[in-house]
Each structure stands twice: as C-alpha cells, then as structure tokens.
C-alpha cells in the first residue's frame, strides 16, 4: 500500500512549512514512546519521523508530490535529475528519535520551540526546559611572529545560517569578525565570539572560538617570552671575538660585541629584546643568541703547530 506522508501528519498537500512543523511537533509529542505505551506508539512514531523527514526537505517533497512514494524510493532517471528534485533513491534512516532530537533541539528532546526556558507539561510532569547550545566551533588563527609582537586588528569573514523573520526559514549570510590581537599573545590563545554560530529555531547558536597558531619565522624562534636566534660563526671568530648585527622585529639594528670565547654551549643573552609581556607590553623577554661553530674539516701540519704554539 502506498504511503501518504501528508495523511500521516494529518495535512493536505497545500500545507506550508510552518504547518508541517506544527503538525509534527504536536503528533511527535503525543506518540513519543515516553508519553504512551511503547508497543502502541512505536510504529506511529516511526511513520511520523519519516513523514517529517520527507516533507520538511523541499527536494524530497517535490519528488514525492510529482512522482509519489515509488519515485522517491526508486530514484529518478538521469534525465529528470536536477536541483528541484531528490534524484537519488530515498530510504529513511529508521531512527525516529534522531529526527525528534534534531527537530526539538540537541540533547533535550522536549525543549519548546519558541522559548529558552519555559515549563512544558509532558506525561503528567512539569519540566523546565532549556534550549541546548550547539558545541563550540573551533578554527585556527595563523599569526606571524610580527603580528604577535606588534598586535593589531585582524578581520575574519565567517558564513553562518541566520534565521529569517518568520522564525522557521533560514539563509546563509556572511559576517566580519574583528579580532584585536594583543602584543605578547602566545600559541594556543583562545578568542571566543559568543553565539556566532548557526542559528536555528530549537537551539542556542554555538560559540565560535579562534585558536592562535604561530607561523614560523626565518630568523627567530620563540620560547615563552624569549626570542632565540642562532648565528653560524667560524672557529677563528669563536676564539678571537667579533661583533654581530641582529635586526629586531620592530626594525632596529642591534650591534652586539662578542668578546668572550664562544664554546659549544655558550649563549649570549640580550636583556629586554624579546617578546612583549602579555600583561605588561612595555616590558619584554630576552633575546637569546646561540652559535653554530664551523670547525675546519682538516688542518695542515704547519697550522697545527701554530695552533699548539698559540694555545700553550
């Protein structure tokens, strides 16, 4: 026997989307297994879920209206497939509880459609229901070391679903979010935009969370608030001294004399030339310079004699 999804929801074929939602809401609450004997309601509850799954989707509904249940379940021939119709073979997933939860919102299946917190009579019990909030949406925000040194403002475009004025239909719209980067932010910092996720009639929009990821830098590596810089030098420079130049992230040129003997574990610490401190940007960490000593691959007999004489 052919199934009439409209009859299942007690609707006629001219029903609007709002009519479909209201009918499913009323009947799904009435026949939910938690609200009456499961043996009597289970089959009806499943039929209601399938009817709503079809009629709430414009393409499935259009296919059912024109080609009936057989056309919907068997699929359409390629020449009839287009964006107007659901051309693939349709099979209900068979989980009416899933349909019920998606309609009424997340983990609280008895949440009211139009209120964040409103008493609802169900099964003789009065419950306070709250719309669930969708899980946070996390995105990575890649910033250069210069961005994290200077701070500034970053503009991020997001696309999200926004409810129309009728409270039932929605559309995708873009929004620009402004992120004020504080000097000294570190890898893993989280910037939260409250309730900027997709809107829906039965949910509280998710928070959108940006997580800072630091891009690599050609000269510096960061270690907490310090900047690490490695310079390659010759053995002659390591033993006799030299002066090095380092261009800072704010464009200054530091001239740093090295008068010590540079041994393999030697470091030169330049105080206050690192990253700004997050809670005190006028103060900075340190610039820590390490050295990669280029030892000669071989020495002549005369060179060895000279080195021995010099080091006695």
C-alpha positions in Angstrom: 0.0 0.0 0.0 1.4 3.4 -1.0 2.2 5.7 1.9 0.7 9.2 2.0 3.1 11.3 4.1 0.6 14.2 4.2 -2.1 11.9 5.7 0.4 10.6 8.3 0.7 14.2 9.6 -3.0 15.0 9.1 -2.2 17.6 6.5 -3.3 18.5 3.0 -1.0 19.0 0.0 -1.2 22.8 0.3 0.4 22.7 3.8 3.1 25.3 4.4 6.5 24.6 6.0 5.0 26.1 9.2 2.0 23.8 9.0 4.4 20.8 8.6 6.5 21.8 11.7 3.4 22.4 13.8 1.8 19.0 12.9 5.0 17.1 13.5 5.5 18.8 16.8 2.0 18.0 18.1 1.9 14.4 16.9 5.5 13.5 17.8 4.9 14.7 21.4 1.7 12.8 21.5 3.0 9.5 20.2 6.5 9.6 21.6 7.2 6.2 23.4 8.0 8.1 26.6 4.5 9.6 26.6 2.4 6.5 26.0 2.6 2.7 25.7 5.7 1.9 23.6 4.1 -1.0 21.8 1.2 1.2 20.6 3.2 4.2 19.7 6.5 3.0 18.3 5.2 2.3 14.7 3.3 5.5 14.6 6.2 7.5 15.9 8.5 6.0 13.2 6.0 6.9 10.5 5.8 10.4 11.8 9.6 10.8 11.7 9.7 9.5 8.1 6.9 11.8 7.0 8.6 14.8 8.5 12.0 13.8 7.1 10.4 13.9 3.6 8.0 16.8 3.7 10.5 19.2 5.5 13.0 18.8 2.7 12.0 20.8 -0.4 13.6 18.4 -2.9 12.2 15.3 -1.3 8.8 16.8 -1.0 8.8 17.9 -4.7 9.8 14.4 -5.8 7.0 12.9 -3.6 4.4 15.4 -4.9 5.2 14.7 -8.6 6.3 11.1 -8.7 4.8 9.6 -5.5 6.4 7.3 -3.0 7.6 5.0 -5.7 9.5 7.7 -7.5 11.1 8.8 -4.2 12.2 5.4 -3.1 13.3 4.1 -6.6 15.1 7.3 -7.6 14.7 9.3 -10.8 16.2 8.6 -14.2 19.2 10.9 -15.0 17.2 13.0 -17.5 14.9 14.0 -14.7 17.5 14.7 -12.1 18.0 18.4 -11.3 18.2 20.7 -8.3 14.4 20.7 -8.0 14.1 17.0 -7.2 15.6 14.4 -4.9 17.0 12.2 -7.6 18.8 9.5 -5.5 17.0 6.5 -4.1 15.5 7.6 -0.7 15.5 5.4 2.3 14.6 6.7 5.8 17.4 6.1 8.3 14.9 4.4 10.6 15.8 6.3 13.7 12.8 8.4 14.7 14.5 9.5 17.9 17.2 11.2 15.8 14.6 13.1 13.8 12.9 14.0 17.1 16.1 15.3 18.7 17.1 17.3 15.6 13.7 18.9 15.5 13.3 19.7 19.2 17.0 20.6 19.7 20.0 18.6 20.8 20.1 16.6 24.0 16.8 18.0 25.4 14.2 16.5 23.2 11.3 18.2 25.0 12.6 21.7 24.6 10.0 24.2 23.5 10.4 25.7 20.1 10.0 29.4 21.0 11.4 29.8 24.5 14.8 29.4 26.1 13.2 28.4 29.3 9.5 27.6 29.6 7.6 25.0 31.6 6.2 22.1 29.5 3.6 19.6 30.5 4.6 16.1 29.4 3.4 12.8 30.8 1.9 14.5 33.8 5.2 16.0 34.9 6.0 19.7 34.8 9.6 20.2 33.5 11.6 23.4 33.0 13.1 23.1 29.5 16.1 25.0 28.2 17.3 25.2 24.6 20.6 23.5 24.3 23.6 25.3 22.9 25.4 23.8 20.0 29.0 22.7 20.6 31.7 25.3 20.1 33.1 25.7 16.6 36.9 25.9 16.7 39.1 27.4 14.0 42.8 28.1 13.8 44.0 31.6 13.5 47.5 31.7 12.0 49.5 34.8 13.0 53.1 35.8 12.2 55.7 36.5 14.9 55.5 40.1 13.9 51.7 40.1 14.4 52.2 38.7 17.9 55.0 41.3 18.6 53.1 44.4 17.5 49.5 43.4 18.0 46.8 44.9 15.7 43.4 44.0 14.3 42.5 41.1 12.1 39.3 40.8 10.1 37.9 37.3 9.7 34.9 36.6 7.4 32.6 33.8 8.5 29.5 32.3 6.9 26.6 31.2 9.2 23.0 30.3 9.0 20.7 33.1 10.2 17.0 32.7 11.0 14.6 34.7 8.9 11.9 36.9 10.5 9.3 34.1 10.1 11.2 32.1 12.7 11.1 29.0 10.5 13.2 29.5 7.4 16.9 30.5 7.4 19.6 31.7 5.0 23.4 31.7 4.8 24.9 35.1 5.4 28.5 36.4 5.8 29.7 38.3 8.8 33.0 40.1 9.5 34.5 39.4 13.0 37.2 41.7 14.3 40.0 40.2 16.4 42.1 42.6 18.4 45.5 40.9 18.7 47.3 41.8 21.9 51.1 42.1 21.8 52.5 39.0 23.5 49.8 36.5 22.7 51.1 33.0 22.6 50.4 29.8 20.7 47.1 28.3 21.9 45.4 31.5 23.0 41.7 31.3 22.5 39.4 34.1 21.3 35.7 33.4 21.9 32.9 35.0 19.9 29.7 34.1 21.9 26.8 32.7 20.0 28.1 33.5 16.5 27.4 30.0 15.1 24.4 28.8 13.0 21.0 30.0 14.3 18.1 27.6 14.5 14.6 27.6 16.0 15.4 25.0 18.6 19.0 25.8 19.6 21.3 28.4 21.1 24.0 29.2 18.5 27.4 27.8 19.1 30.3 30.0 20.3 32.9 30.5 17.6 36.4 30.0 19.0 39.6 31.0 17.3 42.8 29.3 18.5 46.1 31.1 17.8 48.7 29.3 15.8 52.1 30.9 15.3 53.7 30.9 11.9 57.4 30.1 11.6 59.9 32.9 11.3 63.0 32.8 9.1 65.3 34.2 11.9 63.7 33.8 15.3 62.2 31.0 17.3 60.0 31.8 20.3 60.4 30.3 23.7 57.7 31.7 26.1 58.6 35.4 26.1 62.2 35.0 24.8 63.4 35.0 21.2 66.0 32.5 20.2 68.5 33.4 17.4 71.2 31.2 16.1 74.3 32.5 14.2 76.9 30.5 12.4 80.5 31.5 13.0 83.9 30.3 12.2 86.3 28.8 14.7 88.5 31.9 14.3 85.6 34.1 15.3 84.7 31.9 18.2 88.3 32.1 19.6 89.2 35.8 18.8 85.9 37.6 19.1 83.7 39.5 16.7 80.6 41.8 16.5 77.3 40.7 15.2 74.2 42.6 13.9 70.6 41.5 14.5 67.6 43.2 13.0 64.8 43.2 15.6 61.1 42.6 14.9 60.5 46.3 15.2 63.1 47.2 12.6 66.0 48.3 14.8 69.6 47.0 14.2 71.3 45.7 17.2 75.1 45.7 17.2 76.3 43.2 19.8 80.0 42.7 20.6 81.2 39.2 21.5 84.4 39.4 23.4 84.1 36.0 25.2 85.4 32.8 23.8 82.4 31.1 22.2 82.4 27.4 23.2 79.7 24.9 22.0 77.4 25.6 25.0 77.9 29.4 25.0 74.9 31.7 24.8 74.7 35.5 24.7 71.6 36.9 26.4 70.5 40.4 25.4 68.1 41.6 28.1 64.8 43.2 27.1 64.9 42.4 23.4 62.5 39.5 23.3 58.7 39.4 23.0 56.4 41.9 24.8 54.9 40.5 28.1 51.2 40.0 27.6 50.1 41.8 30.8 52.8 44.4 30.6 53.6 45.1 27.0 56.2 47.8 27.8 58.4 45.0 29.3 60.0 42.3 27.2 61.6 39.0 27.4 65.2 38.4 26.3 67.0 37.8 23.0 69.0 34.6 23.5 71.7 34.1 20.9 73.3 30.7 20.3 76.2 29.8 18.0 76.9 27.1 15.5 80.7 26.9 15.2 82.0 25.9 11.8 85.1 23.8 12.6 87.6 23.3 9.8 87.5 19.8 8.2 91.3 19.5 8.2 94.4 21.4 9.2 97.9 21.3 7.6 100.9 20.3 9.7 102.1 23.9 9.9 98.6 25.2 11.0 98.6 22.6 13.8 102.0 23.7 15.0 100.9 27.3 15.1 97.7 26.5 17.0 99.6 24.5 19.5 102.1 27.3 20.0 99.3 29.8 20.4 97.4 27.8 22.9 100.4 26.9 25.2 
